[in-house]
Amino acid sequence: MEGLARELVNKINTMRREEGFAVTDRIAIQIQTTARVRQCFEKYREYICHEVLAVDVRFEKCIGTEWDLNGEPTTLLISLVSEKSKV
């Protein structure tokens, strides 16, 4: 599970770089995935959110980037969180 959490962090940070987000930008994440990945996320929520600077995470259907996380099909969509919504 810990390896899966690190893989999730890696994929989200790859997406951050590809989108051109600043290192300090806070993000919102939508995740469409398997029960195993969701369980992993819940177990390592604090670590994952800290590493990717996520302030909002939702598990729901989304149209985003498809990844294979150690055999678990996952779609991720990230978006920049505005300064106003951080308050």
Backbone as JSON, one array per atom type, in Angstrom:
{
  "sequence": "MEGLARELVNKINTMRREEGFAVTDRIAIQIQTTARVRQCFEKYREYICHEVLAVDVRFEKCIGTEWDLNGEPTTLLISLVSEKSKV",
  "N": [[0.82, -1.21, 0.0], [1.96, 1.22, 0.74], [3.77, 1.65, -1.33], [2.02, 2.02, -3.43], [0.85, 4.41, -2.67], [3.06, 6.12, -2.93], [3.4, 5.92, -5.69], [1.05, 7.13, -6.58], [1.49, 9.76, -5.67], [3.7, 10.34, -7.29], [2.56, 10.27, -9.9], [0.65, 12.35, -9.74], [2.33, 14.55, -9.22], [3.79, 14.52, -11.58], [1.78, 15.27, -13.35], [1.31, 17.84, -12.37], [3.71, 19.15, -13.07], [3.59, 18.89, -15.89], [1.36, 20.46, -16.41], [2.33, 22.89, -15.8], [2.21, 24.05, -13.29], [3.11, 26.05, -10.46], [5.59, 25.36, -7.94], [4.55, 25.9, -5.45], [1.82, 26.02, -5.77], [-1.49, 25.29, -4.82], [-3.7, 22.5, -5.15], [-6.71, 20.95, -6.46], [-8.1, 17.72, -6.58], [-9.59, 15.26, -8.6], [-10.58, 11.94, -8.54], [-10.98, 8.93, -10.19], [-11.23, 5.68, -9.62], [-10.14, 2.41, -8.45], [-11.39, 0.4, -5.69], [-9.25, -0.43, -4.13], [-7.2, 1.5, -4.57], [-8.5, 3.73, -3.57], [-8.78, 2.98, -0.89], [-6.09, 2.89, -0.19], [-5.46, 5.59, -0.56], [-7.01, 6.77, 1.45], [-5.78, 5.71, 3.72], [-3.22, 6.84, 3.53], [-3.7, 9.53, 3.3], [-2.92, 12.04, 4.52], [-0.12, 12.12, 4.03], [-0.06, 11.97, 1.17], [-1.59, 14.26, 0.37], [-0.02, 16.27, 1.51], [2.4, 15.99, 0.08], [1.66, 16.6, -2.57], [0.4, 18.99, -2.38], [-2.39, 19.16, -2.13], [-5.6, 20.44, -1.55], [-8.18, 19.78, -1.75], [-9.89, 16.83, -2.33], [-11.62, 14.59, -4.3], [-13.51, 11.7, -4.84], [-14.76, 10.64, -7.67], [-16.49, 10.25, -10.83], [-14.59, 11.25, -13.6], [-13.13, 13.17, -16.27], [-10.05, 12.86, -17.27], [-6.55, 12.37, -16.97], [-5.47, 9.16, -17.74], [-4.12, 6.53, -15.85], [-2.04, 3.73, -14.99], [-1.81, 2.41, -12.03], [0.23, 0.49, -10.57], [-1.16, -1.73, -11.68], [-3.76, -0.96, -11.16], [-6.4, 0.61, -12.6], [-6.69, 4.07, -13.05], [-8.07, 7.3, -13.16], [-7.11, 10.61, -13.22], [-7.73, 13.99, -12.41], [-6.56, 17.17, -12.16], [-6.69, 20.44, -10.74], [-6.01, 23.89, -10.46], [-6.22, 25.61, -7.41], [-7.85, 28.5, -6.57], [-6.74, 31.53, -5.01], [-8.78, 32.73, -3.52], [-10.46, 30.63, -2.82], [-8.96, 29.3, -0.98], [-9.22, 30.4, 1.48]],
  "CA": [[0.0, 0.0, 0.0], [2.83, 2.39, 0.79], [4.3, 1.83, -2.67], [0.91, 2.56, -4.23], [0.73, 5.82, -2.26], [4.17, 6.83, -3.57], [3.09, 5.95, -7.12], [0.01, 8.14, -6.74], [2.18, 11.04, -5.53], [4.52, 10.5, -8.48], [1.71, 10.59, -11.05], [0.07, 13.68, -9.54], [3.39, 15.54, -9.39], [4.07, 14.55, -13.02], [0.73, 16.08, -13.94], [1.55, 19.23, -11.96], [4.79, 19.67, -13.92], [3.1, 18.99, -17.26], [0.4, 21.57, -16.46], [3.06, 24.13, -15.56], [1.89, 24.62, -11.99], [4.24, 26.45, -9.63], [5.87, 24.42, -6.86], [3.75, 26.24, -4.27], [0.39, 26.04, -6.1], [-2.39, 24.32, -4.2], [-4.53, 21.88, -6.17], [-7.86, 20.09, -6.18], [-7.94, 16.47, -7.33], [-10.71, 14.34, -8.78], [-10.02, 10.6, -8.77], [-11.87, 7.83, -10.55], [-10.29, 4.57, -9.43], [-10.61, 1.17, -7.82], [-11.54, 0.41, -4.23], [-7.91, -0.6, -3.52], [-6.52, 2.79, -4.6], [-9.21, 4.61, -2.63], [-8.39, 2.54, 0.45], [-4.71, 3.35, -0.02], [-5.48, 7.04, -0.4], [-7.54, 7.09, 2.78], [-4.76, 5.34, 4.71], [-2.07, 7.73, 3.41], [-4.25, 10.83, 2.89], [-2.11, 13.16, 5.0], [1.14, 12.08, 3.29], [-0.3, 12.29, -0.24], [-2.0, 15.66, 0.25], [1.14, 17.1, 1.83], [3.39, 15.88, -1.0], [1.19, 17.19, -3.83], [-0.25, 20.25, -2.02], [-3.83, 19.05, -2.41], [-6.48, 20.98, -0.51], [-9.51, 19.21, -1.98], [-9.81, 15.56, -3.06], [-12.95, 13.99, -4.47], [-13.58, 10.44, -5.58], [-15.93, 10.72, -8.54], [-16.2, 10.09, -12.24], [-13.97, 12.45, -14.16], [-12.42, 13.05, -17.54], [-8.71, 13.36, -16.99], [-5.43, 11.55, -17.44], [-5.58, 7.76, -17.3], [-2.86, 5.94, -15.38], [-2.04, 2.38, -14.44], [-1.09, 2.48, -10.76], [0.53, -0.88, -10.14], [-2.24, -2.61, -12.1], [-5.06, -0.4, -10.79], [-6.75, 1.7, -13.51], [-7.03, 5.29, -12.32], [-8.15, 8.55, -13.92], [-6.86, 11.76, -12.35], [-7.92, 15.33, -12.94], [-6.11, 18.15, -11.17], [-6.95, 21.82, -11.1], [-5.44, 24.89, -9.58], [-7.17, 26.19, -6.47], [-7.66, 29.94, -6.54], [-6.42, 32.11, -3.69], [-10.03, 33.02, -2.82], [-11.05, 29.41, -2.25], [-8.09, 28.78, 0.08], [-9.56, 31.07, 2.73]],
  "C": [[0.86, 1.27, 0.0], [3.42, 2.7, -0.59], [3.25, 2.42, -3.61], [0.72, 4.04, -3.92], [1.85, 6.65, -2.92], [3.95, 6.95, -5.08], [2.04, 7.01, -7.43], [0.63, 9.55, -6.64], [3.0, 11.33, -6.79], [3.68, 10.93, -9.68], [1.11, 11.99, -10.92], [1.13, 14.76, -9.73], [3.84, 15.62, -10.85], [3.05, 15.43, -13.71], [0.91, 17.56, -13.59], [2.62, 19.87, -12.85], [4.3, 19.88, -15.35], [2.12, 20.15, -17.45], [1.07, 22.92, -16.22], [2.73, 24.81, -14.25], [3.17, 24.99, -11.25], [4.39, 25.45, -8.48], [4.98, 24.66, -5.65], [2.24, 26.26, -4.53], [-0.36, 24.93, -5.38], [-3.33, 23.78, -5.27], [-5.74, 21.16, -5.59], [-7.7, 18.87, -7.08], [-9.28, 15.74, -7.4], [-10.09, 13.0, -9.16], [-11.14, 9.63, -9.08], [-10.98, 6.59, -10.55], [-10.96, 3.37, -8.79], [-10.72, 1.34, -6.31], [-10.17, 0.31, -3.54], [-7.16, 0.74, -3.48], [-7.2, 3.76, -3.63], [-8.85, 4.26, -1.19], [-6.97, 3.01, 0.77], [-4.69, 4.85, 0.23], [-5.96, 7.41, 1.0], [-6.51, 6.79, 3.87], [-3.59, 6.34, 4.72], [-2.47, 9.15, 3.01], [-3.33, 11.99, 3.28], [-0.8, 13.25, 4.22], [0.93, 12.54, 1.84], [-0.65, 13.77, -0.41], [-0.84, 16.61, 0.54], [2.13, 17.13, 0.66], [2.96, 16.58, -2.29], [0.49, 18.53, -3.63], [-1.73, 20.26, -2.4], [-4.63, 19.59, -1.24], [-7.9, 20.44, -0.64], [-9.34, 17.94, -2.81], [-11.2, 14.96, -3.1], [-12.83, 12.72, -5.3], [-14.88, 10.45, -6.36], [-15.51, 10.5, -9.98], [-15.6, 11.39, -12.75], [-13.34, 12.13, -15.52], [-11.06, 13.69, -17.32], [-7.67, 12.46, -17.62], [-5.56, 10.15, -16.87], [-4.2, 7.22, -16.97], [-3.11, 4.5, -14.97], [-1.18, 2.45, -13.18], [-0.89, 1.06, -10.24], [-0.62, -1.84, -10.45], [-3.64, -2.12, -11.78], [-5.38, 0.76, -11.74], [-7.27, 2.91, -12.75], [-7.07, 6.47, -13.28], [-8.02, 9.69, -12.92], [-7.11, 13.05, -13.09], [-7.5, 16.29, -11.84], [-6.43, 19.55, -11.67], [-6.37, 22.73, -10.03], [-6.53, 25.45, -8.68], [-6.86, 27.68, -6.37], [-7.37, 30.41, -5.11], [-7.69, 32.34, -2.88], [-10.6, 31.77, -2.16], [-10.19, 28.79, -1.17], [-8.48, 29.31, 1.45], [-10.47, 30.23, 3.58]]
}
